[in-house]
C-alpha cells in the first residue's frame, strides 16, 4: 500500500469529501508526526504505535569502498515502536482482504 | 517531553480541513485502521516522504530468561519494522532543505 492507495481508499470510504480534502487529511497526519519529531517530541497513538527520536553519538565511520575513516556527526534518528494491538495483529496475520 | 496524541492530530485535521472535530477524529482513525489492516495482511505500507512500514518474518531461535538463565524457545513470528525515509531523517535533524528523493 502506498500513500496514494491509502488516499484513494479513504476517498472511496468518504464520498462526501473532495479529493483535495482527502489528500490534505493524509498529508496532515504525516506532516504533523514529522513536525512533532522535528521538535524532539514523541507521538503516541495507542493501539497503533509510538514514534520517537533516538540520539546517536558522533562516531568515526568508514567508507566501505575505500576503507577510509570518515567522521559521522551526532544526530537523531526517527524510531517507531508498534503498539501492542498492532503488534499482535501483525503477528497473527490475516490473508489480504479483497479491496473494498 | 511533550507527547503528541490522537487528539492533537485530530485537532490539526480539524484546523486544516475544516471538518467537524468528530469527523476529523474518525478520519484519523480510518487512516490508522487502513494502514493496520494492510500490515496485518502482510502488505508493506509506503508513505513517500515519511517512510515504509513492513512486516518481517522471524525464525525460531533459542532465547534465555535473563533473570534465571533458563533457555526458552522463541517461536517464529512476524514483526513490524519501520524504515524512515531520507526526508524524515533530514527533517528530524533540522534539515528541511534536503532533496526529496525517496526510495
N, CA and C atoms of all chains as a GROMACS GRO file, in nm:
protein
  609
    1UNK      N    1   0.085  -0.119   0.000
    1UNK     CA    2   0.000   0.000   0.000
    1UNK      C    3   0.089   0.124   0.000
    2UNK      N    4   0.057   0.217  -0.087
    2UNK     CA    5   0.133   0.342  -0.093
    2UNK      C    6   0.046   0.456  -0.038
    3UNK      N    7   0.108   0.573  -0.026
    3UNK     CA    8   0.030   0.687   0.024
    3UNK      C    9  -0.088   0.716  -0.070
    4UNK      N   10  -0.064   0.703  -0.201
    4UNK     CA   11  -0.175   0.734  -0.292
    4UNK      C   12  -0.286   0.629  -0.285
    5UNK      N   13  -0.249   0.502  -0.259
    5UNK     CA   14  -0.353   0.400  -0.241
    5UNK      C   15  -0.431   0.424  -0.113
    6UNK      N   16  -0.360   0.464  -0.009
    6UNK     CA   17  -0.425   0.496   0.118
    6UNK      C   18  -0.524   0.611   0.098
    7UNK      N   19  -0.481   0.711   0.021
    7UNK     CA   20  -0.566   0.826  -0.008
    7UNK      C   21  -0.689   0.784  -0.088
    8UNK      N   22  -0.669   0.698  -0.187
    8UNK     CA   23  -0.780   0.652  -0.270
    8UNK      C   24  -0.879   0.571  -0.187
    9UNK      N   25  -0.827   0.491  -0.097
    9UNK     CA   26  -0.907   0.411  -0.005
    9UNK      C   27  -0.996   0.499   0.082
   10UNK      N   28  -0.932   0.603   0.137
   10UNK     CA   29  -1.002   0.695   0.226
   10UNK      C   30  -1.108   0.773   0.149
   11UNK      N   31  -1.077   0.809   0.024
   11UNK     CA   32  -1.172   0.882  -0.061
   11UNK      C   33  -1.293   0.794  -0.092
   12UNK      N   34  -1.267   0.666  -0.121
   12UNK     CA   35  -1.375   0.574  -0.156
   12UNK      C   36  -1.469   0.554  -0.037
   13UNK      N   37  -1.412   0.554   0.084
   13UNK     CA   38  -1.493   0.533   0.204
   13UNK      C   39  -1.566   0.660   0.246
   14UNK      N   40  -1.527   0.774   0.189
   14UNK     CA   41  -1.587   0.903   0.226
   14UNK      C   42  -1.625   0.984   0.102
   15UNK      N   43  -1.726   0.937   0.030
   15UNK     CA   44  -1.761   1.001  -0.099
   15UNK      C   45  -1.803   1.147  -0.086
   16UNK      N   46  -1.839   1.190   0.035
   16UNK     CA   47  -1.881   1.330   0.051
   16UNK      C   48  -1.763   1.426   0.060
   17UNK      N   49  -1.640   1.373   0.069
   17UNK     CA   50  -1.523   1.461   0.076
   17UNK      C   51  -1.462   1.481  -0.063
   18UNK      N   52  -1.404   1.600  -0.083
   18UNK     CA   53  -1.338   1.624  -0.212
   18UNK      C   54  -1.202   1.555  -0.211
   19UNK      N   55  -1.150   1.527  -0.329
   19UNK     CA   56  -1.019   1.464  -0.343
   19UNK      C   57  -0.913   1.548  -0.273
   20UNK      N   58  -0.930   1.680  -0.285
   20UNK     CA   59  -0.834   1.773  -0.225
   20UNK      C   60  -0.834   1.759  -0.073
   21UNK      N   61  -0.954   1.749  -0.015
   21UNK     CA   62  -0.964   1.734   0.131
   21UNK      C   63  -0.899   1.604   0.178
   22UNK      N   64  -0.926   1.495   0.105
   22UNK     CA   65  -0.872   1.366   0.146
   22UNK      C   66  -0.718   1.370   0.140
   23UNK      N   67  -0.665   1.429   0.033
   23UNK     CA   68  -0.519   1.440   0.023
   23UNK      C   69  -0.462   1.522   0.137
   24UNK      N   70  -0.534   1.630   0.169
   24UNK     CA   71  -0.489   1.719   0.277
   24UNK      C   72  -0.491   1.646   0.412
   25UNK      N   73  -0.593   1.564   0.433
   25UNK     CA   74  -0.603   1.488   0.559
   25UNK      C   75  -0.484   1.394   0.574
   26UNK      N   76  -0.458   1.316   0.468
   26UNK     CA   77  -0.348   1.219   0.475
   26UNK      C   78  -0.214   1.292   0.494
   27UNK      N   79  -0.196   1.399   0.418
   27UNK     CA   80  -0.071   1.475   0.428
   27UNK      C   81  -0.055   1.534   0.568
   28UNK      N   82  -0.166   1.583   0.624
   28UNK     CA   83  -0.162   1.645   0.757
   28UNK      C   84  -0.116   1.547   0.863
   29UNK      N   85  -0.167   1.423   0.855
   29UNK     CA   86  -0.129   1.322   0.954
   29UNK      C   87   0.023   1.304   0.956
   30UNK      N   88   0.082   1.280   0.838
   30UNK     CA   89   0.225   1.251   0.835
   30UNK      C   90   0.309   1.376   0.857
   31UNK      N   91   0.259   1.492   0.810
   31UNK     CA   92   0.332   1.616   0.833
   31UNK      C   93   0.337   1.650   0.982
   32UNK      N   94   0.227   1.626   1.052
   32UNK     CA   95   0.223   1.657   1.195
   32UNK      C   96   0.314   1.565   1.275
   33UNK      N   97   0.315   1.437   1.237
   33UNK     CA   98   0.405   1.344   1.306
   33UNK      C   99   0.549   1.389   1.283
   34UNK      N  100   0.580   1.424   1.159
   34UNK     CA  101   0.715   1.470   1.124
   34UNK      C  102   0.752   1.595   1.204
   35UNK      N  103   0.658   1.691   1.210
   35UNK     CA  104   0.686   1.817   1.279
   35UNK      C  105   0.710   1.792   1.428
   36UNK      N  106   0.631   1.703   1.488
   36UNK     CA  107   0.650   1.673   1.630
   36UNK      C  108   0.787   1.611   1.653
   37UNK      N  109   0.827   1.518   1.568
   37UNK     CA  110   0.958   1.454   1.583
   37UNK      C  111   1.069   1.556   1.563
   38UNK      N  112   1.049   1.649   1.470
   38UNK     CA  113   1.149   1.753   1.446
   38UNK      C  114   1.163   1.844   1.568
   39UNK      N  115   1.055   1.858   1.648
   39UNK     CA  116   1.063   1.935   1.773
   39UNK      C  117   1.120   1.852   1.885
   40UNK      N  118   1.151   1.727   1.857
   40UNK     CA  119   1.205   1.638   1.959
   40UNK      C  120   1.097   1.575   2.044
   41UNK      N  121   0.971   1.589   2.000
   41UNK     CA  122   0.861   1.533   2.077
   41UNK      C  123   0.832   1.390   2.034
   42UNK      N  124   0.748   1.327   2.114
   42UNK     CA  125   0.712   1.189   2.089
   42UNK      C  126   0.567   1.186   2.042
   43UNK      N  127   0.533   1.094   1.954
   43UNK     CA  128   0.395   1.081   1.907
   43UNK      C  129   0.345   0.944   1.946
   44UNK      N  130   0.243   0.941   2.030
   44UNK     CA  131   0.194   0.812   2.077
   44UNK      C  132   0.051   0.790   2.033
   45UNK      N  133   0.031   0.686   1.953
   45UNK     CA  134  -0.102   0.653   1.904
   45UNK      C  135  -0.137   0.515   1.958
   46UNK      N  136  -0.209   0.512   2.068
   46UNK     CA  137  -0.242   0.387   2.136
   46UNK      C  138  -0.301   0.284   2.040
   47UNK      N  139  -0.252   0.162   2.050
   47UNK     CA  140  -0.304   0.055   1.965
   47UNK      C  141  -0.229   0.049   1.834
   48UNK      N  142  -0.175   0.163   1.789
   48UNK     CA  143  -0.100   0.165   1.663
   48UNK      C  144   0.049   0.160   1.692
   49UNK      N  145   0.098   0.262   1.762
   49UNK     CA  146   0.239   0.261   1.798
   49UNK      C  147   0.287   0.399   1.836
   50UNK      N  148   0.415   0.409   1.865
   50UNK     CA  149   0.472   0.535   1.908
   50UNK      C  150   0.593   0.570   1.823
   51UNK      N  151   0.597   0.695   1.780
   51UNK     CA  152   0.712   0.748   1.707
   51UNK      C  153   0.796   0.830   1.804
   52UNK      N  154   0.925   0.804   1.805
   52UNK     CA  155   1.015   0.880   1.890
   52UNK      C  156   1.142   0.909   1.810
   53UNK      N  157   1.229   0.992   1.867
   53UNK     CA  158   1.360   1.008   1.805
   53UNK      C  159   1.464   0.954   1.902
   54UNK      N  160   1.564   0.892   1.847
   54UNK     CA  161   1.674   0.840   1.929
   54UNK      C  162   1.802   0.914   1.894
   55UNK      N  163   1.876   0.941   1.998
   55UNK     CA  164   2.001   1.015   1.980
   55UNK      C  165   2.115   0.920   1.943
   56UNK      N  166   2.194   0.959   1.847
   56UNK     CA  167   2.313   0.880   1.810
   56UNK      C  168   2.437   0.967   1.830
   57UNK      N  169   2.532   0.919   1.907
   57UNK     CA  170   2.656   0.993   1.929
   57UNK      C  171   2.740   1.003   1.801
   58UNK      N  172   2.828   1.102   1.800
   58UNK     CA  173   2.922   1.112   1.689
   58UNK      C  174   3.014   0.990   1.693
   59UNK      N  175   3.055   0.945   1.576
   59UNK     CA  176   3.144   0.828   1.573
   59UNK      C  177   3.231   0.839   1.449
   60UNK      N  178   3.333   0.756   1.444
   60UNK     CA  179   3.414   0.752   1.324
   60UNK      C  180   3.366   0.637   1.238
   61UNK      N  181   3.313   0.673   1.122
   61UNK     CA  182   3.266   0.571   1.030
   61UNK      C  183   3.374   0.539   0.931
   62UNK      N  184   3.343   0.452   0.840
   62UNK     CA  185   3.440   0.415   0.739
   62UNK      C  186   3.371   0.406   0.603
   63UNK      N  187   3.434   0.461   0.505
   63UNK     CA  188   3.384   0.444   0.369
   63UNK      C  189   3.404   0.297   0.333
   64UNK      N  190   3.295   0.224   0.313
   64UNK     CA  191   3.309   0.080   0.293
   64UNK      C  192   3.386   0.047   0.164
   65UNK      N  193   3.387   0.139   0.071
   65UNK     CA  194   3.457   0.108  -0.054
   65UNK      C  195   3.608   0.129  -0.042
   66UNK      N  196   3.645   0.242   0.021
   66UNK     CA  197   3.788   0.275   0.026
   66UNK      C  198   3.852   0.240   0.161
   67UNK      N  199   3.767   0.214   0.263
   67UNK     CA  200   3.822   0.185   0.395
   67UNK      C  201   3.867   0.308   0.469
   68UNK      N  202   3.847   0.422   0.407
   68UNK     CA  203   3.889   0.550   0.463
   68UNK      C  204   3.802   0.589   0.584
   69UNK      N  205   3.862   0.640   0.690
   69UNK     CA  206   3.786   0.682   0.808
   69UNK      C  207   3.718   0.815   0.780
   70UNK      N  208   3.588   0.824   0.811
   70UNK     CA  209   3.515   0.949   0.794
   70UNK      C  210   3.440   0.981   0.923
   71UNK      N  211   3.447   1.107   0.969
   71UNK     CA  212   3.375   1.141   1.091
   71UNK      C  213   3.224   1.144   1.064
   72UNK      N  214   3.145   1.083   1.152
   72UNK     CA  215   2.999   1.091   1.143
   72UNK      C  216   2.953   1.176   1.260
   73UNK      N  217   2.883   1.285   1.230
   73UNK     CA  218   2.840   1.376   1.336
   73UNK      C  219   2.729   1.314   1.420
   74UNK      N  220   2.710   1.369   1.540
   74UNK     CA  221   2.599   1.319   1.621
   74UNK      C  222   2.469   1.358   1.552
   75UNK      N  223   2.368   1.276   1.570
   75UNK     CA  224   2.241   1.302   1.502
   75UNK      C  225   2.129   1.233   1.577
   76UNK      N  226   2.007   1.262   1.535
   76UNK     CA  227   1.893   1.188   1.589
   76UNK      C  228   1.830   1.110   1.475
   77UNK      N  229   1.777   0.993   1.508
   77UNK     CA  230   1.710   0.912   1.406
   77UNK      C  231   1.566   0.884   1.451
   78UNK      N  232   1.473   0.887   1.355
   78UNK     CA  233   1.334   0.856   1.388
   78UNK      C  234   1.320   0.707   1.420
   79UNK      N  235   1.232   0.676   1.513
   79UNK     CA  236   1.213   0.537   1.554
   79UNK      C  237   1.064   0.512   1.576
   80UNK      N  238   1.017   0.394   1.532
   80UNK     CA  239   0.877   0.358   1.553
   80UNK      C  240   0.869   0.227   1.628
   81UNK      N  241   0.789   0.224   1.732
   81UNK     CA  242   0.766   0.100   1.804
   81UNK      C  243   0.618   0.068   1.792
   82UNK      N  244   0.588  -0.048   1.738
   82UNK     CA  245   0.448  -0.085   1.718
   82UNK      C  246   0.379  -0.102   1.853
   83UNK      N  247   0.254  -0.060   1.860
   83UNK     CA  248   0.174  -0.078   1.980
   83UNK      C  249   0.132  -0.222   1.997
   84UNK      N  250   0.084  -0.253   2.117
   84UNK     CA  251   0.051  -0.392   2.149
   84UNK      C  252  -0.051  -0.450   2.051
   85UNK      N  253  -0.156  -0.376   2.028
   85UNK     CA  254  -0.264  -0.428   1.942
   85UNK      C  255  -0.214  -0.454   1.800
   86UNK      N  256  -0.142  -0.358   1.743
   86UNK     CA  257  -0.092  -0.375   1.607
   86UNK      C  258   0.011  -0.488   1.600
   87UNK      N  259   0.097  -0.494   1.702
   87UNK     CA  260   0.199  -0.598   1.705
   87UNK      C  261   0.133  -0.737   1.703
   88UNK      N  262   0.027  -0.750   1.781
   88UNK     CA  263  -0.042  -0.879   1.785
   88UNK      C  264  -0.116  -0.908   1.654
   89UNK      N  265  -0.175  -0.804   1.595
   89UNK     CA  266  -0.244  -0.824   1.468
   89UNK      C  267  -0.147  -0.869   1.360
   90UNK      N  268  -0.031  -0.804   1.354
   90UNK     CA  269   0.069  -0.837   1.252
   90UNK      C  270   0.120  -0.980   1.271
   91UNK      N  271   0.141  -1.015   1.396
   91UNK     CA  272   0.195  -1.149   1.424
   91UNK      C  273   0.093  -1.258   1.392
   92UNK      N  274  -0.031  -1.231   1.426
   92UNK     CA  275  -0.137  -1.326   1.397
   92UNK      C  276  -0.157  -1.339   1.247
   93UNK      N  277  -0.158  -1.223   1.182
   93UNK     CA  278  -0.172  -1.220   1.037
   93UNK      C  279  -0.311  -1.256   0.991
   94UNK      N  280  -0.342  -1.215   0.874
   94UNK     CA  281  -0.472  -1.243   0.817
   94UNK      C  282  -0.454  -1.231   0.667
   95UNK      N  283  -0.516  -1.320   0.590
   95UNK     CA  284  -0.499  -1.309   0.445
   95UNK      C  285  -0.548  -1.174   0.395
   96UNK      N  286  -0.491  -1.127   0.286
   96UNK     CA  287  -0.526  -0.998   0.230
   96UNK      C  288  -0.676  -0.989   0.204
   97UNK      N  289  -0.732  -0.875   0.243
   97UNK     CA  290  -0.874  -0.853   0.214
   97UNK      C  291  -0.888  -0.827   0.066
   98UNK      N  292  -1.000  -0.862   0.012
   98UNK     CA  293  -1.026  -0.816  -0.125
   98UNK      C  294  -1.056  -0.668  -0.112
   99UNK      N  295  -1.009  -0.587  -0.210
   99UNK     CA  296  -1.028  -0.442  -0.198
   99UNK      C  297  -1.176  -0.407  -0.186
  100UNK      N  298  -1.208  -0.318  -0.094
  100UNK     CA  299  -1.348  -0.281  -0.068
  100UNK      C  300  -1.408  -0.203  -0.184
  101UNK      N  301   0.907   1.567   2.846
  101UNK     CA  302   0.895   1.579   2.699
  101UNK      C  303   0.747   1.575   2.658
  102UNK      N  304   0.711   1.659   2.565
  102UNK     CA  305   0.574   1.661   2.517
  102UNK      C  306   0.542   1.539   2.434
  103UNK      N  307   0.420   1.492   2.448
  103UNK     CA  308   0.375   1.380   2.367
  103UNK      C  309   0.256   1.423   2.284
  104UNK      N  310   0.265   1.397   2.154
  104UNK     CA  311   0.155   1.425   2.063
  104UNK      C  312   0.067   1.300   2.058
  105UNK      N  313  -0.062   1.319   2.068
  105UNK     CA  314  -0.155   1.205   2.070
  105UNK      C  315  -0.255   1.215   1.954
  106UNK      N  316  -0.343   1.117   1.950
  106UNK     CA  317  -0.454   1.120   1.853
  106UNK      C  318  -0.529   1.252   1.858
  107UNK      N  319  -0.554   1.300   1.980
  107UNK     CA  320  -0.633   1.423   1.996
  107UNK      C  321  -0.566   1.540   1.925
  108UNK      N  322  -0.431   1.550   1.936
  108UNK     CA  323  -0.359   1.659   1.869
  108UNK      C  324  -0.369   1.646   1.717
  109UNK      N  325  -0.351   1.524   1.669
  109UNK     CA  326  -0.356   1.503   1.524
  109UNK      C  327  -0.496   1.533   1.470
  110UNK      N  328  -0.597   1.488   1.544
  110UNK     CA  329  -0.735   1.514   1.502
  110UNK      C  330  -0.763   1.664   1.501
  111UNK      N  331  -0.711   1.734   1.601
  111UNK     CA  332  -0.729   1.879   1.611
  111UNK      C  333  -0.663   1.950   1.491
  112UNK      N  334  -0.547   1.899   1.449
  112UNK     CA  335  -0.479   1.959   1.334
  112UNK      C  336  -0.559   1.936   1.206
  113UNK      N  337  -0.616   1.817   1.192
  113UNK     CA  338  -0.700   1.791   1.075
  113UNK      C  339  -0.820   1.886   1.078
  114UNK      N  340  -0.878   1.900   1.196
  114UNK     CA  341  -0.992   1.991   1.214
  114UNK      C  342  -0.955   2.133   1.170
  115UNK      N  343  -0.838   2.179   1.214
  115UNK     CA  344  -0.796   2.316   1.183
  115UNK      C  345  -0.760   2.332   1.035
  116UNK      N  346  -0.701   2.228   0.976
  116UNK     CA  347  -0.653   2.237   0.837
  116UNK      C  348  -0.764   2.219   0.735
  117UNK      N  349  -0.856   2.128   0.763
  117UNK     CA  350  -0.951   2.088   0.660
  117UNK      C  351  -1.088   2.149   0.681
  118UNK      N  352  -1.121   2.183   0.805
  118UNK     CA  353  -1.250   2.246   0.828
  118UNK      C  354  -1.366   2.148   0.836
  119UNK      N  355  -1.337   2.024   0.876
  119UNK     CA  356  -1.446   1.930   0.902
  119UNK      C  357  -1.477   1.940   1.051
  120UNK      N  358  -1.581   1.872   1.096
  120UNK     CA  359  -1.611   1.877   1.239
  120UNK      C  360  -1.502   1.804   1.316
  121UNK      N  361  -1.494   1.832   1.447
  121UNK     CA  362  -1.393   1.764   1.530
  121UNK      C  363  -1.416   1.614   1.529
  122UNK      N  364  -1.544   1.577   1.538
  122UNK     CA  365  -1.578   1.435   1.538
  122UNK      C  366  -1.533   1.364   1.412
  123UNK      N  367  -1.567   1.428   1.299
  123UNK     CA  368  -1.532   1.365   1.173
  123UNK      C  369  -1.381   1.361   1.154
  124UNK      N  370  -1.312   1.465   1.201
  124UNK     CA  371  -1.166   1.467   1.191
  124UNK      C  372  -1.106   1.350   1.267
  125UNK      N  373  -1.159   1.324   1.387
  125UNK     CA  374  -1.110   1.213   1.468
  125UNK      C  375  -1.140   1.079   1.400
  126UNK      N  376  -1.259   1.068   1.342
  126UNK     CA  377  -1.296   0.944   1.272
  126UNK      C  378  -1.205   0.918   1.152
  127UNK      N  379  -1.173   1.025   1.077
  127UNK     CA  380  -1.089   1.008   0.959
  127UNK      C  381  -0.948   0.965   0.998
  128UNK      N  382  -0.897   1.023   1.105
  128UNK     CA  383  -0.765   0.983   1.154
  128UNK      C  384  -0.767   0.834   1.188
  129UNK      N  385  -0.874   0.793   1.254
  129UNK     CA  386  -0.888   0.652   1.292
  129UNK      C  387  -0.892   0.563   1.167
  130UNK      N  388  -0.962   0.609   1.065
  130UNK     CA  389  -0.970   0.532   0.941
  130UNK      C  390  -0.831   0.517   0.877
  131UNK      N  391  -0.754   0.626   0.877
  131UNK     CA  392  -0.620   0.619   0.820
  131UNK      C  393  -0.537   0.513   0.893
  132UNK      N  394  -0.539   0.518   1.026
  132UNK     CA  395  -0.459   0.422   1.104
  132UNK      C  396  -0.510   0.279   1.085
  133UNK      N  397  -0.643   0.265   1.076
  133UNK     CA  398  -0.700   0.132   1.060
  133UNK      C  399  -0.666   0.073   0.923
  134UNK      N  400  -0.670   0.155   0.818
  134UNK     CA  401  -0.636   0.104   0.684
  134UNK      C  402  -0.490   0.059   0.680
  135UNK      N  403  -0.404   0.138   0.743
  135UNK     CA  404  -0.262   0.101   0.746
  135UNK      C  405  -0.246  -0.030   0.825
  136UNK      N  406  -0.314  -0.038   0.939
  136UNK     CA  407  -0.303  -0.158   1.024
  136UNK      C  408  -0.350  -0.282   0.950
  137UNK      N  409  -0.461  -0.270   0.878
  137UNK     CA  410  -0.513  -0.391   0.816
  137UNK      C  411  -0.427  -0.434   0.697
  138UNK      N  412  -0.364  -0.336   0.629
  138UNK     CA  413  -0.269  -0.374   0.523
  138UNK      C  414  -0.151  -0.450   0.584
  139UNK      N  415  -0.101  -0.400   0.696
  139UNK     CA  416   0.013  -0.464   0.762
  139UNK      C  417  -0.026  -0.601   0.816
  140UNK      N  418  -0.147  -0.611   0.865
  140UNK     CA  419  -0.196  -0.738   0.918
  140UNK      C  420  -0.198  -0.844   0.807
  141UNK      N  421  -0.229  -0.799   0.685
  141UNK     CA  422  -0.233  -0.895   0.574
  141UNK      C  423  -0.093  -0.920   0.518
  142UNK      N  424   0.008  -0.860   0.580
  142UNK     CA  425   0.146  -0.885   0.540
  142UNK      C  426   0.197  -0.788   0.436
  143UNK      N  427   0.113  -0.691   0.400
  143UNK     CA  428   0.149  -0.594   0.297
  143UNK      C  429   0.230  -0.480   0.357
  144UNK      N  430   0.329  -0.428   0.284
  144UNK     CA  431   0.404  -0.311   0.329
  144UNK      C  432   0.322  -0.185   0.307
  145UNK      N  433   0.348  -0.084   0.388
  145UNK     CA  434   0.283   0.045   0.368
  145UNK      C  435   0.392   0.148   0.344
  146UNK      N  436   0.392   0.205   0.222
  146UNK     CA  437   0.496   0.301   0.184
  146UNK      C  438   0.439   0.440   0.177
  147UNK      N  439   0.486   0.526   0.265
  147UNK     CA  440   0.439   0.663   0.267
  147UNK      C  441   0.554   0.750   0.218
  148UNK      N  442   0.542   0.802   0.096
  148UNK     CA  443   0.655   0.874   0.039
  148UNK      C  444   0.680   1.001   0.121
  149UNK      N  445   0.805   1.030   0.146
  149UNK     CA  446   0.842   1.146   0.225
  149UNK      C  447   0.837   1.119   0.375
  150UNK      N  448   0.794   0.999   0.413
  150UNK     CA  449   0.782   0.966   0.555
  150UNK      C  450   0.859   0.838   0.587
  151UNK      N  451   0.817   0.728   0.525
  151UNK     CA  452   0.889   0.603   0.550
  151UNK      C  453   0.806   0.483   0.509
  152UNK      N  454   0.863   0.366   0.531
  152UNK     CA  455   0.798   0.241   0.494
  152UNK      C  456   0.780   0.152   0.616
  153UNK      N  457   0.658   0.104   0.633
  153UNK     CA  458   0.629   0.007   0.737
  153UNK      C  459   0.625  -0.129   0.669
  154UNK      N  460   0.702  -0.225   0.717
  154UNK     CA  461   0.691  -0.356   0.654
  154UNK      C  462   0.692  -0.466   0.759
  155UNK      N  463   0.650  -0.583   0.715
  155UNK     CA  464   0.636  -0.697   0.804
  155UNK      C  465   0.750  -0.792   0.775
  156UNK      N  466   0.822  -0.829   0.879
  156UNK     CA  467   0.935  -0.919   0.860
  156UNK      C  468   0.909  -1.050   0.934
  157UNK      N  469   0.941  -1.160   0.867
  157UNK     CA  470   0.924  -1.291   0.927
  157UNK      C  471   1.050  -1.327   1.005
  158UNK      N  472   1.033  -1.366   1.131
  158UNK     CA  473   1.148  -1.405   1.212
  158UNK      C  474   1.142  -1.554   1.237
  159UNK      N  475   1.254  -1.618   1.229
  159UNK     CA  476   1.259  -1.762   1.251
  159UNK      C  477   1.260  -1.798   1.399
  160UNK      N  478   1.252  -1.926   1.427
  160UNK     CA  479   1.258  -1.975   1.564
  160UNK      C  480   1.400  -1.961   1.616
  161UNK      N  481   1.417  -1.920   1.740
  161UNK     CA  482   1.550  -1.918   1.798
  161UNK      C  483   1.539  -1.945   1.948
  162UNK      N  484   1.653  -1.976   2.005
  162UNK     CA  485   1.654  -2.003   2.148
  162UNK      C  486   1.686  -1.875   2.223
  163UNK      N  487   1.594  -1.833   2.306
  163UNK     CA  488   1.618  -1.716   2.389
  163UNK      C  489   1.655  -1.762   2.528
  164UNK      N  490   1.676  -1.666   2.616
  164UNK     CA  491   1.716  -1.700   2.751
  164UNK      C  492   1.647  -1.604   2.846
  165UNK      N  493   1.590  -1.655   2.950
  165UNK     CA  494   1.534  -1.569   3.052
  165UNK      C  495   1.651  -1.502   3.122
  166UNK      N  496   1.664  -1.368   3.109
  166UNK     CA  497   1.784  -1.302   3.161
  166UNK      C  498   1.796  -1.315   3.313
  167UNK      N  499   1.684  -1.336   3.381
  167UNK     CA  500   1.689  -1.344   3.526
  167UNK      C  501   1.735  -1.484   3.573
  168UNK      N  502   1.680  -1.586   3.511
  168UNK     CA  503   1.709  -1.721   3.559
  168UNK      C  504   1.813  -1.794   3.474
  169UNK      N  505   1.843  -1.738   3.354
  169UNK     CA  506   1.939  -1.804   3.266
  169UNK      C  507   1.879  -1.923   3.193
  170UNK      N  508   1.753  -1.947   3.218
  170UNK     CA  509   1.683  -2.060   3.159
  170UNK      C  510   1.660  -2.041   3.008
  171UNK      N  511   1.676  -2.147   2.934
  171UNK     CA  512   1.654  -2.137   2.789
  171UNK      C  513   1.505  -2.147   2.757
  172UNK      N  514   1.459  -2.054   2.672
  172UNK     CA  515   1.318  -2.058   2.630
  172UNK      C  516   1.313  -2.047   2.479
  173UNK      N  517   1.237  -2.131   2.414
  173UNK     CA  518   1.229  -2.118   2.268
  173UNK      C  519   1.148  -1.994   2.231
  174UNK      N  520   1.198  -1.917   2.134
  174UNK     CA  521   1.120  -1.805   2.082
  174UNK      C  522   1.064  -1.854   1.949
  175UNK      N  523   0.935  -1.860   1.940
  175UNK     CA  524   0.870  -1.919   1.823
  175UNK      C  525   0.881  -1.826   1.702
  176UNK      N  526   0.868  -1.883   1.582
  176UNK     CA  527   0.868  -1.798   1.463
  176UNK      C  528   0.756  -1.695   1.474
  177UNK      N  529   0.782  -1.573   1.433
  177UNK     CA  530   0.678  -1.470   1.445
  177UNK      C  531   0.698  -1.366   1.338
  178UNK      N  532   0.599  -1.282   1.325
  178UNK     CA  533   0.607  -1.173   1.228
  178UNK      C  534   0.614  -1.042   1.305
  179UNK      N  535   0.711  -0.959   1.269
  179UNK     CA  536   0.726  -0.832   1.339
  179UNK      C  537   0.719  -0.716   1.241
  180UNK      N  538   0.681  -0.602   1.295
  180UNK     CA  539   0.666  -0.482   1.215
  180UNK      C  540   0.795  -0.401   1.222
  181UNK      N  541   0.846  -0.360   1.108
  181UNK     CA  542   0.961  -0.270   1.110
  181UNK      C  543   0.929  -0.143   1.034
  182UNK      N  544   0.984  -0.032   1.082
  182UNK     CA  545   0.965   0.097   1.015
  182UNK      C  546   1.100   0.148   0.968
  183UNK      N  547   1.107   0.180   0.838
  183UNK     CA  548   1.229   0.241   0.784
  183UNK      C  549   1.197   0.385   0.748
  184UNK      N  550   1.254   0.479   0.820
  184UNK     CA  551   1.225   0.619   0.789
  184UNK      C  552   1.285   0.659   0.655
  185UNK      N  553   1.215   0.746   0.584
  185UNK     CA  554   1.269   0.794   0.456
  185UNK      C  555   1.380   0.896   0.482
  186UNK      N  556   1.459   0.923   0.378
  186UNK     CA  557   1.566   1.024   0.389
  186UNK      C  558   1.510   1.158   0.430
  187UNK      N  559   1.391   1.188   0.377
  187UNK     CA  560   1.328   1.316   0.405
  187UNK      C  561   1.298   1.328   0.554
  188UNK      N  562   1.240   1.223   0.612
  188UNK     CA  563   1.208   1.226   0.754
  188UNK      C  564   1.335   1.234   0.840
  189UNK      N  565   1.436   1.156   0.803
  189UNK     CA  566   1.563   1.161   0.877
  189UNK      C  567   1.621   1.301   0.876
  190UNK      N  568   1.615   1.365   0.759
  190UNK     CA  569   1.670   1.501   0.748
  190UNK      C  570   1.588   1.599   0.830
  191UNK      N  571   1.456   1.585   0.825
  191UNK     CA  572   1.368   1.677   0.899
  191UNK      C  573   1.391   1.669   1.050
  192UNK      N  574   1.406   1.549   1.104
  192UNK     CA  575   1.426   1.540   1.249
  192UNK      C  576   1.561   1.595   1.291
  193UNK      N  577   1.653   1.607   1.195
  193UNK     CA  578   1.783   1.667   1.224
  193UNK      C  579   1.784   1.815   1.190
  194UNK      N  580   1.666   1.870   1.169
  194UNK     CA  581   1.654   2.013   1.145
  194UNK      C  582   1.700   2.055   1.007
  195UNK      N  583   1.705   1.961   0.916
  195UNK     CA  584   1.749   1.991   0.781
  195UNK      C  585   1.632   1.978   0.685
  196UNK      N  586   1.567   2.092   0.658
  196UNK     CA  587   1.446   2.088   0.575
  196UNK      C  588   1.478   2.090   0.427
  197UNK      N  589   1.596   2.148   0.394
  197UNK     CA  590   1.628   2.170   0.253
  197UNK      C  591   1.700   2.051   0.192
  198UNK      N  592   1.640   1.934   0.210
  198UNK     CA  593   1.703   1.815   0.155
  198UNK      C  594   1.629   1.776   0.026
  199UNK      N  595   1.701   1.714  -0.064
  199UNK     CA  596   1.638   1.669  -0.187
  199UNK      C  597   1.527   1.569  -0.153
  200UNK      N  598   1.420   1.574  -0.227
  200UNK     CA  599   1.301   1.494  -0.199
  200UNK      C  600   1.313   1.354  -0.260
  201UNK      N  601   1.430   1.292  -0.244
  201UNK     CA  602   1.449   1.163  -0.311
  201UNK      C  603   1.418   1.047  -0.219
  202UNK      N  604   1.304   0.987  -0.242
  202UNK     CA  605   1.262   0.872  -0.164
  202UNK      C  606   1.296   0.745  -0.238
  203UNK      N  607   1.331   0.643  -0.161
  203UNK     CA  608   1.349   0.516  -0.232
  203UNK      C  609   1.217   0.441  -0.233
   0.00000   0.00000   0.00000
